[in-house]
């Protein structure tokens, strides 16, 4: 049985992963001109997702080399969240 605090932290990280996936999909749809970035609904969703994801992605981007327009910072953040989650679960079950 997990510690309730650890369970809440893990749940928040899972929810944030969904936000990251939504941001990645929307940014790809905008980049490939599948959706119109100037449509008001798309602008609002993009702004909200950017405001939610940028504070954690910005520090990671500082340390990454320029990969020619490819942003792998969300992948690194997801891997970091998975590492933190497994570490928390491992030590809370001991």
N, C-alpha and C positions, 0 to 999 in steps of 0.2 A: 504494500500500500504506500502510495506516494505521500509525502508531506504536502499539505494543502498549499503552502506558499510555493513550493516547487511546481505543483500542478498548475497554479495560476500563471507562473512565469512561462512554463512550457506552452500553455494555451495561448498566451499573448504572442509568443514567438511564432506559433503556427498561424495565427491570424495575420501577423505581419508578413509571413511568407506569402499568404494569399494576396495581400496588397502588393507585394513585390511582383508576383506573377501578373497581376492585373496591369501594373505599370509597364512591365516589359512587353506584354502583348499589345497594349495601347500604343506604346512608342514604336513598335514594329509596324502596326497598322498605319500610323501616321507617316512613318518613314517610307513605306511602300505605296503611299497615296491611296490606301483602301478607304480610309475615312478622311473627311475634310476637317483639317485642324482648325479652321475658322468658324465651324459651326458652334453655336453657343453651348450646346450640351457637351460636346467633345472638349471645348475649352475648359468648362467647369470641372469635368471629370479629370482631365489632364492636370489642371492646377491643383486639385485636391490630392491626387496621387503623388504629384511632384512634392507638395508640401509635406506629405507623410513619409516619403522615401528619401528625400534629399538629405536630411540631417544625419542619417546613418551612412549614406553612400558617399557623401562628400569627403569624409576623412579617408575612406578606402581609395578613392580616386586620386588623392594626393600622392599615394605611394606606388600607384600603378604606372608603368611606362606607357607611352603613346602607342596604341595598337592600330593606328590608322582608322579611327572612327568606330572601332568595336569596343563596347563598354562591357567589361566582364565583372564590374563591381557588384552587381546583384547576385551573381553566381558565388562570388567570394563571401558575400554577406550570408547567403543561404547556407553555405558550408560552415561558416562560423557559428551560425545559429544551431545547426545540427550538432556541432562539436560541444557547444555550451549545453544544449539539451541533454545529450548523452552523458556528459560529465555530471550535471545536476542529478539526473536520474540514478546514475551509478552510485554517487555518494549519498544520496538520500535513502537508498535501499540498504545500505550497509549498516 
